[in-house]
Amino acid sequence: MTSLPVRAFHGAVTLLLLYPSLVFALAAHRNLPCTDCHLTAPEPGEIQVLLDTVDSLCRSCHRIRVQNSHPTDFFPTRDLPEAFPLDYDSRLTCATCHDFHKSLSASGTYLLRGDLKGTEFCRSCHGPDQPLTGLRPQTVLEHLRGAFVAHGKSYTLPGSEEFDVDEVSLYCLSCHDGSMGPQARYCLPDRGEECTSHGIGMDFQRRAVMNPGLRSIESVSPLISLYQGRVGCASCHSLYFKEAALLTVERAQGYLCQQCHPK
């Protein structure tokens, strides 16, 4: 197994809002007509009447895989900071974390409320002073305070990063190196390593073109995330799933493997 350098994550990986199948683009909501979401264009100080629930309006444009995302449309069992509002019925919604009227340039990315990014943003609600509650398995609870991805994304475009492993996997391995979590078993085939465990770091689209034993990238399950176009830890694992080992697809009868390897 290869040891990888771990970069400091000062908000480099933040909550992810968009979930399209291949390519996405961020656009400020200020360019949309108010009546796309509101019954009428609200004036300052007026009650803002929405055409539908907040989450329904968001999903009319944003394809969000709810099984692989932070839950919404529920009643929180803990007190949230005032900066994170609930809806009129005291439910947590997309607007609890995202301010849709915020300037995109002022917010950095993803229209997040406040100035915190990455894990620090998550700890606003999942900090040490906030008790963990619910019926999730203990392994999920242990990951919540270290959450850094709120929405699974089936594919993000490759970048020009220094390392050939995506940032999400590097974050996972910063704990799963035996220091804080169980040591992860992996290999890096693109570096010529022989694998006794599943490889990571491979550009899936490039591999699929050359290997008929792989699905085309368009037919891979949207539960299999390929951050920066690469196979990584989050391709098979998500802290929001309740399967053993936090697998995104049930392992039984090869279901997980078949998401990428049809034969």
N, C-alpha and C positions, 0 to 999 in steps of 0.2 A: 504494500500500500504506500502511496506517495503522500508525503506531508506537503501541504500547501501553505504559502504565506497568507496570513489573514490580515486584510486591510481594516483600518479603523472605519467604522460606519457612523459617520456623523450625519445621519439623515440621508445617506446615499440611497437606501432602500426605504421607501415611504409607502404609506397606504395607497393602494391602487384602486382607482375608481372604474376604469373602463375595462370591458371584457368582450372585445370582438374576436373573431376567429383567427384573423391574420394580422391586419394592419390597422392601427388606430391613430387618431390625431386629436390633440387637445384643442378645444375652442372655448373661449369665454362665453358664458351665457348672456352676457350683455348684448350680444349681437342678435339674440332671438327676440321675437315679439313677446311682450308681456302676456298677451292673450294665448300664447302656446301653453301656458300653465295656469293663468288666472282668468277668472270669469270676465273681468274688465281690467284695464290697466290701472293699478292702484296708485293713488296719490300718497305722498309722505304722510304717515300717521294713520292712514286708513287700514281697516281690517282687510287682510289679503285673502280673498276667497279663491280657493283652488278648484280646478276642474275635476280633480280626482285626488286620491291619497298621494302623499309625497313619493312613496316608493313606486306606485304605479306610473306616475309621471316620469320618474327617472328611468324606469325600465322601458318606457315607450321609445327611448332613444338609445340607452345604454344596455347592451346585452350582458347581464350579470349572471354568472353561474352560482345560484344561491347555495348549492351544496358545498361549494368550495370558497365560501365568503363568510365574513363576519355576519352573524344573524341580524336582521332588522325586523320591524313590525312585531315587536314583543314588548312586554312590560318589564323594565329592568327591576331586579330584586335588590339593587344597591343604589345608594345615592350618587348621582353624577355631579360633577362640577357645574356651576351655573353657566359656564361658557358652552355647555353641550345641551342644547334645548331638546325637550321631548315635544311631541305633537299635542294637539288639543285634548287627546284621549290618554296622554301620559305614556305613549308608546315611543320606543326608540326607532328612528327612521334614518334614511340616508342624510337628511338635513341635520341630524344630531352631530355628525362629524364634518359635514361639508357645508360651507356657506356659498350658496349658488349665486349670490349677488356680490360676492367678493371679487375684487380685481384679480385676474389671473397673474399679472405681473407682481402684484403685492403679495400674493399667497405663495409664490414660488411654483408649486405644482399642486394639482388635484383639489384646489379650492378648500383646503383643510382649514378648520377653525383655529385661530391662534397662530403662534409662531413656532411651535414645536414640530419636529419631524421624526420620522422613523419610530424606533422603539420608544423614544421619549414621549412621542405623541400618544402611543398606546397606553403608556403608564399613567396618563392623565386619569384614566378610569381603572386600569388594571395595576395600579401601584401597590406597594406594600401595605398602605393604610386602607386598601379596599379589599374586603374579604372575598375569597373565591367561593361562589355558590353554584348550584345547579346539579344536574345529574350526569355530567360528562365524566368519562373515565379519568382516573387520576393522571394518566399520561397527558391528556389534553390540558387538564388544569395546570400541570407543571409548565406547559409551554405558553400559557396565556400572557404571563407577565413579560415574556420575551417575544411577543408577537411583533411582526414587522411587515407582514403582507396581509391586507384585509380582504382582497379579492383575487382569486386565482385567475390567471390569464393563460389562455391556451398557447399563445405565441407572442413573443415580442421580438422586434428586429435585432439581428446581431449588431454589436457595436465594435468599437476598436479598443477593447479593454486589454490591459497588459497580460492578464491571465486567460487561459482557455477554459475556465470554469465560471459559470454565471455568478453574479453577485449574491443571489439568494442562497445558492449552495455554499458559497464561501461563508456566509453568515451562519448557516447551519453547522458547518464544520468548525466554526470558531468555538462552539460548545461541545460538539460531538467528536472531540479529539481525545476523549478520555479524561479531560480535566473537570468538566462539569456534567457531561452526559456520557452515555455509553459510546465507545469509540466506533465510528462508522466504518464499515468495510466498503471500499470502492477502489476502482482503478481508473487509469486514464489511457484508454486505447490510442488516442491520437498522439500520445507521447511514446507509443511503441510498447507499452506495458502489456504483459500477459495477464488476463483477468481470471481471478478465482471468485469474483463477485461482480455485480453489475457495473458496467462502466458509466462514467459521467464525462461531461465536457465535449461530447460529440455534437457537431452540427447536424441536426436530424434531417433537415431538408437535403443536404448534400449527400448524406448516407443513403437516404431513401431513393435518390436518383440512381445510385450505383448498385443498390442491394434490392433485388426483387422480393426478398423475404421480409421486407418492411412495408408497412402501409404507406400510401402517399400522405403527405402532411395534411392534406385536406380531409382525409378520412380518419385521422387519429381522433380519439375521443376528446371532447373539450375538457374533460376532467384531467387530462394529461397535459400539464403546463410545460412549456418550453421557453423558459426565460432566456432572453438573448439568443433565441433559436437553438439552444443546446439542451441535451438531456442532462438533468440534474436532480438534486434531492427532491425538489418540489414537483418533479414529473410524476412521482409515485406516492409522495407523502404530502399530507396537509394537516395542519393542527386543527382544522375544523371538522375532520372526519372521525368517526367512532370505530372504524375498523381496527383490528389488531395492527400495531405498528403504525397507526395513523395512515393506512393505505387509502388512496383515493378510489380504488376499485377493489372489490373482493378478490382475494388471492385464489380461492377455491376453484378447482377445475381449470386453472390457467387463465381465468378471466382477465386478470391484470396484465399478464404477458400479451394476451391477444389484442390488447388495445393498440399495440405497436407491431406485434409479430402475428399476423393472421394465421400462420402455419406452424 
